[in-house]
Amino acid sequence: MRVPDIRIGETYQVKVPQRLPPALRRPPQTEREFIAYMRLPRHCGHRFELTVTDLDAENATVDGYETATTNRTTVPLTPEQAEALGLPTGSAYEIDGFVTDTDGNEATFTVTVAYTSLPAIWLRPLAEPVPIAPSSARFYRARIRKKATGLSADDVDRAADEAQEHERELAGQALDSYQAEEWLRTAEVEHHEWRRISSLMTETGMVTYDPSKDPQGAETDP
């Protein structure tokens, strides 16, 4: 996005490229920078939500924070607690680890990760859908045709029903996850291809699926 179109306090999608620019690969100087330094590479090739806190129009960058969940925390010990644990005096101590309840169930809580100097061009409107590249769609259609080769009409129908169920499951997950939304785009393509093959077999009376008899079977694959 262009910097003039970005508003402080608003939340946007951040579309992170597969490779981070050198400016974002520099060693961190503070603990806060270290957390962002370790987390940002995990977003490469994916998207996450960022609430903008500052803009740099000259360098076309933004600062902001991501809201995430975790079950790990670090808790400093008071001198009295350290003494109760029998730890040597003269040092400060902390407990770093995972939080569970007394039954051993994972307990999660919300944290924020602050980022600085992210390229404004990475930001996209929050409501913009996650697309699937045409080359990727061709690849997944070709994969389904390969799986369908030699299957009967009943087998193809069953596979189409399973693909539809998988698509529905991902549709629910995609409400809260950009990664699930990416998977959903793939599932939609695969479900549609199974249905197309099923209709083709019904219309032509094909006993088992043969891609050489499919008008779209020769689609150029990536």
Secondary structure as the mmCIF struct_conf table of DSSP 4:
data_model
#
loop_
_struct_conf.conf_type_id
_struct_conf.id
_struct_conf.beg_label_comp_id
_struct_conf.beg_label_asym_id
_struct_conf.beg_label_seq_id
_struct_conf.end_label_comp_id
_struct_conf.end_label_asym_id
_struct_conf.end_label_seq_id
HELX_RH_3T_P HELX_RH_3T_P1 VAL A 3 ASP A 5
TURN_TY1_P TURN_TY1_P1 ILE A 8 GLY A 9
STRN STRN1 THR A 11 LYS A 15
BEND BEND1 GLN A 18 ARG A 19
HELX_RH_3T_P HELX_RH_3T_P2 PRO A 22 LEU A 24
BEND BEND2 ARG A 25 ARG A 26
HELX_LH_PP_P HELX_LH_PP_P1 PRO A 27 PRO A 28
BEND BEND3 GLN A 29 THR A 30
HELX_RH_AL_P HELX_RH_AL_P1 GLU A 31 ARG A 39
HELX_RH_3T_P HELX_RH_3T_P3 LEU A 40 HIS A 43
TURN_TY1_P TURN_TY1_P2 CYS A 44 GLY A 45
BEND BEND4 HIS A 46 HIS A 46
STRN STRN2 ARG A 47 ASP A 56
TURN_TY1_P TURN_TY1_P3 ALA A 57 ALA A 60
STRN STRN3 THR A 61 THR A 70
BEND BEND5 ASN A 71 ASN A 71
STRN STRN4 ARG A 72 PRO A 76
HELX_LH_PP_P HELX_LH_PP_P2 LEU A 77 THR A 78
HELX_RH_AL_P HELX_RH_AL_P2 PRO A 79 ALA A 84
TURN_TY1_P TURN_TY1_P4 LEU A 85 GLY A 86
HELX_LH_PP_P HELX_LH_PP_P3 LEU A 87 PRO A 88
TURN_TY1_P TURN_TY1_P5 THR A 89 GLY A 90
BEND BEND6 SER A 91 SER A 91
STRN STRN5 GLU A 94 PHE A 98
STRN STRN6 THR A 100 THR A 100
TURN_TY1_P TURN_TY1_P6 THR A 102 ASP A 103
BEND BEND7 GLY A 104 GLY A 104
STRN STRN7 GLU A 106 GLU A 106
STRN STRN8 PHE A 109 PRO A 119
HELX_RH_3T_P HELX_RH_3T_P4 ALA A 120 TRP A 122
STRN STRN9 LEU A 123 ARG A 124
TURN_TY1_P TURN_TY1_P7 LEU A 126 ALA A 127
HELX_LH_PP_P HELX_LH_PP_P4 GLU A 128 PRO A 131
HELX_RH_AL_P HELX_RH_AL_P3 PRO A 134 ALA A 148
TURN_TY1_P TURN_TY1_P8 THR A 149 GLY A 150
STRN STRN10 SER A 152 SER A 152
HELX_RH_AL_P HELX_RH_AL_P4 ALA A 153 GLN A 173
TURN_TY1_P TURN_TY1_P9 ALA A 174 ASP A 176
HELX_RH_AL_P HELX_RH_AL_P5 TYR A 178 THR A 204
TURN_TY1_P TURN_TY1_P10 GLY A 205 GLY A 205
BEND BEND8 VAL A 207 VAL A 207
STRN STRN11 THR A 208 THR A 208
HELX_RH_3T_P HELX_RH_3T_P5 PRO A 211 LYS A 213
TURN_TY1_P TURN_TY1_P11 PRO A 215 ALA A 218
HELX_LH_PP_P HELX_LH_PP_P5 GLU A 219 ASP A 221
#
